[in-house]
């Protein structure tokens, strides 16, 4: 493998408003792939990564799903860490008692109480709420749980979750979602794993708090200008659009 990998987030970075990839951004990623390996790092599943790859007509070299819960290369899983079953049960109990809107991700479906009419943001991933919801989830291998806070409640709920579950990695991804993964499962840990295994460095692009750990593991990092200040402060460069990246690292 080459000694430098370009790693991009999807939602809000490469995929505008989680709905579409512009022609300019698509061409930029193709130009970058011609010069170095490409990795995609997202809180979504590898299944959704492949969906976007099909839409843009480009295959990435490394797929990092669930913020690092799964890493795939050449169609093979090289790292995998789901939420431990006993901890999963405790989180589900907390969610049920607090009546929190959520969806749990097993890589094939999004299972929970979260609903949306914005089908363009689902990326061919089905939202389901089976009759025995919590029992169904408890019996599955779950890599990540999305918590959907009410407006203005994200920061307080984030603090409550971190206090209740210090053994998990919990971060905010915008004002409408909190992401729960196993301890030491972050985009940054995924890059650290790849560096230790292959001796590579990284250039990364992102826009959310779940990208900060990735920025820290990158020799150069690009943050979208629309991101929160707390995210922008951690990047080496700020850009308005994804397509600007190719000019800056040429």
C-alpha positions in Angstrom: 0.0 0.0 0.0 1.1 3.6 -0.7 2.5 5.5 2.3 -0.3 8.2 2.2 -4.1 7.7 2.2 -6.8 10.2 1.7 -9.7 9.6 4.0 -13.1 11.3 3.6 -16.2 11.5 5.7 -19.5 11.2 3.8 -22.5 13.1 5.3 -22.0 16.8 4.9 -18.5 16.4 3.5 -18.5 14.4 0.3 -22.3 14.0 0.2 -24.0 17.4 0.3 -26.7 17.5 2.9 -26.6 13.7 3.0 -28.5 13.6 -0.3 -26.2 14.0 -3.3 -22.7 14.2 -4.6 -22.0 17.1 -6.9 -20.2 16.5 -10.2 -17.3 18.6 -9.0 -16.8 16.6 -5.8 -17.2 13.3 -7.7 -14.4 14.4 -10.1 -12.2 15.5 -7.2 -12.4 12.1 -5.6 -11.5 10.4 -8.9 -8.5 12.7 -9.3 -7.3 12.0 -5.7 -7.7 8.2 -6.3 -5.4 8.5 -9.3 -2.6 9.7 -7.0 -3.2 7.8 -3.7 -5.4 5.2 -2.1 -8.9 6.4 -0.9 -10.6 5.5 2.4 -14.1 6.4 3.4 -14.8 6.8 7.1 -18.4 7.2 8.2 -20.8 6.6 11.1 -22.9 4.7 8.6 -22.5 1.0 7.6 -20.2 -0.4 5.0 -23.4 -1.3 3.0 -24.1 2.4 2.7 -20.5 3.2 1.7 -20.9 0.8 -1.2 -24.2 2.4 -2.1 -22.4 5.8 -2.5 -19.6 4.2 -4.4 -22.1 2.8 -6.9 -23.7 6.2 -7.2 -20.4 7.9 -8.1 -18.9 5.1 -10.0 -15.8 4.8 -7.8 -14.6 2.1 -5.4 -12.6 3.2 -2.3 -9.6 1.2 -1.2 -10.6 1.0 2.5 -14.1 1.2 4.0 -14.4 2.3 7.6 -18.0 1.9 8.9 -19.7 2.7 12.2 -17.0 5.2 13.1 -14.4 2.4 13.1 -16.6 -0.5 14.3 -15.8 -2.3 11.0 -12.9 -1.8 8.7 -12.9 -3.6 5.3 -10.3 -3.9 2.6 -10.5 -5.8 -0.6 -13.8 -7.2 0.5 -12.4 -8.6 3.7 -13.1 -7.5 7.3 -9.7 -6.6 8.8 -11.2 -5.2 12.1 -14.5 -5.6 13.8 -15.8 -4.6 17.2 -19.6 -4.6 18.0 -21.0 -3.4 21.3 -20.7 -6.1 24.0 -24.0 -7.8 24.7 -24.2 -6.9 28.4 -23.4 -3.3 27.7 -25.9 -3.2 24.8 -28.6 -4.4 27.2 -27.9 -1.6 29.7 -28.0 1.0 26.9 -31.3 -0.4 25.6 -32.8 -0.2 29.2 -31.7 3.4 29.5 -33.3 4.2 26.1 -36.5 2.5 27.0 -36.8 4.1 30.5 -36.1 7.6 29.0 -38.3 7.0 26.0 -35.5 8.2 23.6 -35.9 8.0 19.9 -33.1 5.9 18.4 -31.9 3.4 15.8 -29.5 0.6 16.3 -27.3 -0.5 13.4 -26.4 -4.1 12.6 -25.0 -3.4 9.1 -28.1 -4.5 7.2 -30.9 -2.4 8.8 -31.5 0.5 11.1 -33.7 -0.9 13.9 -35.5 1.4 16.3 -38.1 4.1 16.8 -36.5 6.7 14.5 -38.6 7.6 11.5 -38.0 9.8 8.4 -39.8 10.7 5.2 -36.6 11.9 3.7 -35.8 8.7 1.8 -32.9 10.3 -0.1 -31.0 10.2 3.2 -31.5 6.5 3.8 -29.1 5.3 1.1 -31.0 2.1 0.5 -31.0 1.2 4.2 -34.3 0.1 5.6 -35.7 1.6 8.9 -37.6 -1.1 10.8 -39.4 -1.2 14.1 -40.3 -4.9 14.8 -43.0 -5.7 17.4 -40.6 -7.0 20.0 -38.2 -4.1 19.4 -35.8 -4.3 22.3 -35.7 -8.1 22.5 -34.9 -8.2 18.7 -32.1 -5.7 19.1 -30.6 -7.5 22.1 -30.3 -10.7 20.0 -28.3 -9.0 17.3 -24.7 -7.9 16.7 -25.0 -4.1 17.0 -22.1 -1.9 16.0 -23.5 1.5 16.7 -26.6 3.2 18.2 -27.9 6.6 17.0 -29.6 8.6 19.6 -32.0 11.3 18.3 -32.3 14.1 20.9 -35.2 16.6 20.9 -34.3 20.1 19.8 -32.0 21.8 22.2 -31.4 18.7 24.3 -28.4 17.2 22.5 -25.7 18.6 24.9 -27.5 17.6 28.1 -28.3 14.1 26.8 -24.7 13.7 25.6 -23.5 14.5 29.1 -26.0 12.1 30.7 -25.0 9.3 28.4 -21.3 9.8 29.0 -21.8 9.8 32.8 -24.0 6.7 32.6 -21.8 4.8 30.1 -18.1 5.7 30.6 -17.1 2.4 29.0 -18.5 3.5 25.6 -17.4 6.0 23.0 -20.1 8.6 22.7 -20.0 11.7 20.6 -22.4 14.2 19.0 -22.7 14.4 15.3 -24.6 17.6 14.7 -27.5 18.8 16.8 -29.8 15.9 15.8 -27.7 12.8 16.5 -25.6 11.3 19.2 -23.5 8.3 18.2 -22.7 5.4 20.6 -20.0 2.8 19.7 -17.7 0.5 21.8 -14.9 2.0 23.7 -11.9 2.9 21.5 -14.0 2.7 18.4 -13.6 6.1 16.7 -12.5 7.2 13.2 -9.2 8.2 14.9 -8.7 4.7 16.3 -9.4 3.2 12.9 -6.7 5.4 11.3 -4.3 4.4 14.2 -5.0 0.7 13.5 -4.2 1.2 9.8 -1.0 3.1 10.5 0.2 0.4 12.9 -0.6 -2.3 10.4 0.5 -0.7 7.2 2.8 2.2 8.1 0.7 4.8 6.4 0.0 8.5 6.9 -3.3 10.2 6.3 -4.9 13.3 4.8 -8.5 13.6 5.9 -11.7 15.6 5.3 -14.7 15.9 7.6 -17.3 18.2 9.1 -18.6 16.7 12.4 -17.5 16.1 15.9 -17.0 12.4 15.1 -14.3 13.5 12.6 -12.1 15.3 15.3 -10.3 12.0 16.3 -9.6 11.4 12.6 -8.1 14.9 12.2 -5.8 14.2 15.2 -4.4 11.2 13.4 -3.9 13.0 10.1 -0.8 15.0 9.0 -3.2 17.3 7.2 -7.0 17.7 7.7 -9.7 19.6 5.9 -12.8 20.8 7.7 -15.9 22.1 5.9 -16.6 25.7 6.6 -20.2 25.0 7.7 -18.9 22.8 10.6 -19.2 23.9 14.2 -16.3 25.9 15.6 -15.2 23.1 17.9 -14.6 20.9 14.8 -13.0 23.6 12.7 -10.5 24.4 15.4 -9.1 20.9 15.2 -8.3 20.9 11.5 -5.3 22.3 9.7 -7.4 23.8 6.8 -10.9 25.1 6.3 -12.6 24.8 2.9 -16.0 25.8 1.7 -16.4 22.8 -0.7 -14.9 19.3 -0.9 -13.6 19.9 -4.4 -11.1 22.5 -3.1 -9.1 19.8 -1.4 -7.5 18.5 -4.6 -6.0 21.9 -5.4 -4.6 22.4 -1.9 -2.8 19.0 -1.7 -1.7 18.9 -5.4 
